[in-house]
């Protein structure tokens, strides 16, 4: 889209999030001026780690914005060449899915895009979507290769009470329609379950989940299958999706699909004191993963996936450094 280092202005919504913080870091490293939105400028837990990034003093401006309020993002996106829209609630259970997940995801996305549509300098919007919008259908056949042509079935998500998946599916769908109708160039990034080093001082839902697996072997998903991607790879894909004029449509971002037993093996090899060897002793014969997820389109964008062992080690070291994980 443009050469880095031109100090062009770009906007990152929900900038204090797990992936978003890395996007802000990469953009600053590449010389962009970054307009970062947060829910409250008074919450140091959401802002200080951003203000401490290299280049932040010179090229980072924080804006307060609320997904629920139309026009809230106008000043943040003004003058920008790209908007990275990452802000969306991540909850794996909800008492009121409509209010807690669906409305903020769908209306929030449309509010950001309405602000973006007013900006003449804007070249592209990069949307943080999710694998939740890709592969949740009533049946996946053994040997299926999941790629960008797959779309989750909203009815299936509703019937199986996958509210987060439904919220992301509806938000991506609404974004694509709005972009078409309003002449916005939109690219979607669809990460799997993000692991890797944590920049914010607070734990996000996904890091909490991976910590549960590392610490106590607590399964997050009933089938014990994890579609993992390094958060740094997910963030890189966002930046490349802006910088590469050929980027289009959506990009599945999953480095590896593994069973939890494989995660335990890696953790046990790196950190035997965590005692996963006991768990591995009873490890049943691990059946092959019934499907695979294509990395082809992501790799064509220039993404080089981080090896899983490196991601897991960096996750543990980061959680230790922040005192979330002690052993």
HUWORA-V97317 format. One record per residue. RES is the residue in one letter. PSI is psi in radians with two decimals (none if undefined). NEAR is the number of other C-alpha atoms within 12 Angstrom. Layout:
RES;PSI;NEAR
RES;PSI;NEAR
This chain:
X;-0.72;23
X;2.69;25
X;2.45;17
X;2.90;22
X;0.19;20
X;0.07;20
X;0.49;24
X;2.66;29
X;2.35;34
X;2.72;49
X;2.39;53
X;2.05;52
X;2.66;48
X;0.73;45
X;-0.27;48
X;-0.04;41
X;3.02;42
X;-0.99;41
X;-0.74;50
X;-0.70;46
X;-0.69;43
X;-0.62;38
X;-0.79;45
X;-0.79;52
X;-0.83;37
X;-0.72;34
X;-0.75;45
X;-0.73;37
X;-0.51;25
X;0.08;28
X;0.12;25
X;2.72;36
X;2.25;35
X;2.20;47
X;1.96;44
X;2.24;49
X;2.45;41
X;2.84;37
X;-0.60;29
X;2.24;21
X;-0.25;23
X;-0.07;13
X;1.70;18
X;-0.50;19
X;-0.41;22
X;-0.24;32
X;-0.57;33
X;-0.70;25
X;-0.45;27
X;-0.76;42
X;-0.40;30
X;-0.11;23
X;2.64;25
X;2.29;20
X;-0.13;24
X;-0.69;29
X;-0.69;16
X;-0.61;18
X;0.26;31
X;2.23;36
X;2.24;31
X;2.45;37
X;2.51;30
X;2.29;30
X;2.63;32
X;2.16;28
X;-0.53;36
X;-0.23;26
X;2.01;21
X;2.39;21
X;-0.19;26
X;-0.48;28
X;0.02;41
X;-0.89;30
X;-0.56;24
X;-0.67;39
X;-0.21;44
X;2.23;29
X;0.08;26
X;2.65;33
X;-0.32;36
X;2.53;46
X;2.16;54
X;1.88;50
X;1.76;51
X;-0.30;46
X;2.10;43
X;2.45;42
X;2.42;37
X;1.85;31
X;2.34;27
X;-0.15;25
X;2.60;17
X;2.40;18
X;-0.64;13
X;1.43;16
X;-0.64;26
X;-0.87;23
X;-0.66;20
X;-0.55;24
X;-0.94;34
X;-0.89;34
X;-0.88;28
X;-0.65;31
X;-0.86;42
X;-0.95;35
X;-0.65;34
X;-0.78;39
X;-0.78;50
X;-0.64;36
X;-0.73;33
X;-0.76;49
X;-0.58;47
X;-0.73;31
X;-0.76;36
X;-0.65;45
X;-0.30;35
X;-0.18;25
X;2.02;29
X;-0.52;17
X;-0.20;20
X;2.28;31
X;-0.56;33
X;2.65;41
X;2.26;48
X;2.07;51
X;2.27;51
X;1.80;48
X;-2.42;49
X;2.72;42
X;-0.28;42
X;-0.36;38
X;0.00;40
X;-0.87;39
X;0.31;35
X;1.56;30
X;2.92;26
X;-0.51;16
X;2.29;13
X;2.18;19
X;2.62;14
X;2.31;13
X;-0.03;12
X;2.48;16
X;1.96;22
X;2.27;32
X;-2.93;27
X;-0.21;31
X;-0.08;18
X;2.50;24
X;2.32;31
X;2.60;33
X;1.95;26
X;-0.64;30
X;-0.74;20
X;-0.76;22
X;-0.70;27
X;-0.81;23
X;-0.60;15
X;0.16;16
X;0.64;21
X;1.34;29
X;-0.68;35
X;-0.79;40
X;-0.70;42
X;-0.75;41
X;-0.74;42
X;-0.67;47
X;-0.79;41
X;-0.63;37
X;-0.74;40
X;-0.73;44
X;-0.80;32
X;-0.68;29
X;-0.77;40
X;-0.77;30
X;-0.81;20
X;-0.76;27
X;-0.77;28
X;-0.81;17
X;-0.43;15
X;0.23;19
X;0.53;22
X;2.45;31
X;1.91;34
X;2.31;42
X;2.37;40
X;2.41;44
X;2.25;45
X;1.45;48
X;2.65;44
X;-2.54;36
X;2.00;39
X;2.27;41
X;3.07;49
X;-3.12;37
X;2.48;35
X;2.18;40
X;-0.77;38
X;2.76;32
X;-0.13;27
X;2.71;25
X;2.32;28
X;2.97;31
X;-0.71;23
X;-0.71;32
X;-0.62;38
X;-0.70;30
X;-0.82;25
X;-0.54;40
X;-0.67;36
X;-0.69;24
X;-0.82;35
X;-0.74;42
X;-0.86;30
X;0.14;23
X;0.37;30
X;2.07;21
X;2.44;23
X;-0.63;25
X;2.43;19
X;-0.53;10
X;-0.06;16
X;0.33;22
X;2.32;26
X;2.24;35
X;1.64;38
X;2.52;39
X;2.49;45
X;2.33;40
X;-0.56;41
X;-0.60;37
X;-0.71;41
X;-0.75;48
X;-0.74;42
X;-0.72;38
X;-0.68;46
X;-0.80;48
X;-0.73;48
X;-0.60;38
X;-0.45;42
X;-0.79;38
X;-0.43;32
X;1.95;24
X;-0.44;19
X;-0.24;19
X;2.43;29
X;2.73;29
X;-2.31;31
X;2.79;37
X;2.03;43
X;2.25;47
X;1.51;49
X;2.08;44
X;-0.84;37
X;2.53;34
X;2.07;30
X;2.78;31
X;2.76;30
X;-0.55;36
X;-0.62;34
X;-0.65;34
X;-0.79;42
X;-0.72;37
X;-0.80;30
X;-0.81;28
X;-0.72;36
X;-0.67;28
X;-0.65;19
X;-0.66;24
X;1.30;23
X;-0.47;19
X;-0.24;15
X;-0.18;25
X;0.44;21
X;-0.23;29
X;-0.58;24
X;-0.79;17
X;-0.66;25
X;-0.49;23
X;-0.68;14
X;0.06;12
X;2.05;18
X;2.83;12
X;2.16;11
X;2.06;18
X;2.64;17
X;2.68;15
X;2.30;25
X;-0.31;20
X;2.95;23
X;2.84;26
X;2.20;36
X;2.35;26
X;0.02;31
X;-0.86;22
X;-0.71;28
X;-0.74;35
X;-0.55;24
X;-0.36;21
X;-0.28;32
X;0.13;24
X;2.28;30
X;1.98;24
X;2.37;29
X;2.35;27
X;2.50;21
X;-0.68;30
X;-0.71;28
X;-0.77;25
X;-0.78;32
X;-0.76;38
X;-0.79;27
X;-0.55;26
X;-0.89;38
X;-0.79;37
X;-0.68;26
X;-0.76;27
X;-0.58;32
X;-0.81;19
X;-0.61;17
X;0.12;18
X;0.40;16
X;-0.50;24
X;2.14;23
X;2.23;17
X;none;17
